[in-house]
């Protein structure tokens, strides 16, 4: 061997956005349209633990002890996953990186594989609209049908339109104060990433308040341009 590295040109996309911005939904739509593989931190950890990989075993031990899995373990699991054949079509990273340290670790992984980040796409939301969107959600405890105080109220207060059930449930953390705190924490944690990827020339911004199909169309345009 002459030591020459064959460049891997598989696209790498990153979706950035606060809880409730629709990252998962949009990632799945991009996956279907472009044939990319969506990778989220949670899915990666569960798969690695189930497969019993070296990094997966390390993650399992940490989780069973009730601790947070370190960046080193997460990036090791990600590096293993990116090397699998199905990732050759391209990858959408959903929820990773979350910090500058993770972003730098990702750069190191891609430098070894000869890959690059084609685009880091920030799903831009209006915080007050997000608070209204999330804090107004509730579901029928009997059939799981979803509702919203303002956007999709039940026809009869307290009664499910679908099954007639009256057991309406709200998530404990779906209240305006908690949502506002989560958004504040996200912005504080992610602001350095926005600057980092902007400086790298790969940042794109997409408005994520509005119709899902319009957001998907705007995202598809960005992705098509970034991977051309």
C-alpha positions, 0 to 999 in steps of 0.5 A: 500500500502507498498510504494514499487515502481514498477520499470519501465524498458521502454527504454529511448534513447537520440539523440544528434546532431547539426541541419542538422545531421539527428536526426529527420530522424534517430529517425523516422527510429528507431521508425519504427524498434523498436516500440519506441515513438519519442518525440521532444520538439516542438511536446510535446509543441504543443500536450500539448497546444492542450490537454489543460493540466495544463502544456500545458496551462502554456506553451501557456500563455508563448508562446502567450506572446512571451517568451521562455518556461521555463525548468520547464514547458518543463520537466513537459510536458515531465513527463506527456507524459512519463507516457502515456501508449504508451511510455511503448514500449520505448522512443527516445528523439530528441532534449532534453535535450539541457543543463545540467539543462535539463539533471538533470531535466530529471534524476529527472523525471526518478528517480521518475518513476524508469527508466534510460537512456539506451543510449545518442547517439551523432551523430558525424559530420564533421563541414566543411562537414555540412556547405557544406551540408546545405549551398548548399541546394535549392528547387524548389519554384513551386513543392518543389523538393530539390536540392544541388549545389554539390550533386544534381544540376539541369540538366539545371541551374535554371530549376527544373528537375521535373516540369520545374519551374524556381523559385529556393529558398534558406532558408535565414539561409542556408548560410555558415556563419550562418551554421558555427555559429549554429554549433559553438553554438551547440558544446558550448551548448552540449559539457557539455552534452557529458561529462555528459553522458560519465561520466554516462557511457551511451554515444555512438558516431555514425558517421553521415556523409555518407549514411542514411542507413549506419548511421541507421544500426550503430544506430540500433546496438547501440540501440539493445545493449543498450536495450538488 
